[in-house]
């Protein structure tokens, strides 16, 4: 009897275990299935058309006779839009995270962080609507002013910091008597030069006229805002995770708050911040609705290539926009090329994921955790 | 007891099929969508037992849905292609066209643009990227912002067929996903040119004369306006006479149907 019960118990445990194992492996299997099914529909394209045109040509005419499938400009579009989003989201996001975790009082943080996280809850089509109906006309009508204000917002704090740091470093080389005077003279001189430069730049930007508001800049800014909550939230968690002891240790050694943040807290949580940045990149690269609505969708590398004021087309928007008509029925290369694009996107995000894993593991080893 | 259960089950089944029979699923073109929606509203008010759902996913998707048997009526702003017919026949579906209305594709510019008229050749040159500045066609010195519908739409295919003459649209052209978005982009961009259905012309955008003809119901019906097309609803076979689908797809022949089509800005094929 007792042997029977224990056998029953063991059987029950085994059943529970295998059930849980099945559920866990299901999500892993899903990933493999996604890879498999996308690859299965992508391979016929490369068999039909080869690799060369897809990666090296910029002529995207999937409905032409004969059809052309040059996706170089589309890859470029995805790249530049994502890069622009990173330029917007990372400095803003990381400084906001530092501010939330180490500068603002605790009860203010309790209010501000959820508010930032609300940004993530807004549906992307609402962002797209805003980009198309509000931001694009604004760029067209007041484009120069918007650019000038944007440049001031980003460059002014950076330059101010640079001026102070450079002046400090140079002043340190002088004797104690001179140091104070030299520092102030340098700050005034460099600050004046920076201010003059900013005003000249602002004037130049102000004179630019944007012909079409549906362009790479528009989408990059909106995607940056969309990636912001991810960057803020994850890097704030990383900063918090460094713990109280580290900060107290730093203060005990006589460091100021700025020194503690810059030299102790940020280096200790750099892996988490990098992970946040990578997650932000993934958010921006995979976004579809906003780019489809507001990037202009012209499959062409802008001239010159860094001109963000021209329309671009991204991989995601192409997949979303062309899928409806591109059935097996209407020419199979046109259908399979979209899967080839999806496979490239998937491979890229997979690599990014591996890189972020690697970074986290590497820095854990370094910290001796 | 057993009998009662059986008959109850039977009654439920009958009721269920009854509901299923009076359900019409419509999918397809965003251009024909407004007609289908207005018809559906009118039809459901007149026949309370009938439930109609209308989705707008583009002509190509509409054809696909009909071929796969997931919709009863496919709205299409272009005729079905040979390849689609073939796929339909292979699936045991026999597509039958009902030309419910006519539509013109007006060429739209910003109301402040002084240009009033273009020829088909000029429009083609603008869309191929040969003409890039409004001053080349008698307008101000502004670079033209070329706006086109996505390649997924029937509107695009009609434009390509009627205007482009097998030439490629410039790679500088901006692609937008709906007729409403075309109007939105044109009304907010002084240098823009675009095209959309006749129903989308309002005070916020200006329609140009093409080859000297202003797009209107009269000029489309007489065939004078060069960029015009019929709009279709496709069914699987000719619908059984008297059925809900039959009544729905022949609504355009009635006086009320004509009024509805007129009201939402398309051109009825009948003239009572």
Interface residues (C-beta under 8 A of the other chain):
Chain A: X58 X59 X60 X61 X62 X63 X64 X65 X73 X132 X133 X136 X137 X140 X211 X212 X213 X214 X292 X293 X296 X297 X298 X299 X300 X310 X311 X313 X321 X322 X323 X324 X325 X327 X328 X329 X330 X331
Chain B: X57 X58 X60 X61 X64 X67 X81 X83 X84 X86 X87 X142 X143 X145 X150 X151 X152 X160 X166 X168 X171 X172 X173 X174 X175 X176 X177 X181 X184 X185 X188 X189 X190 X191 X192
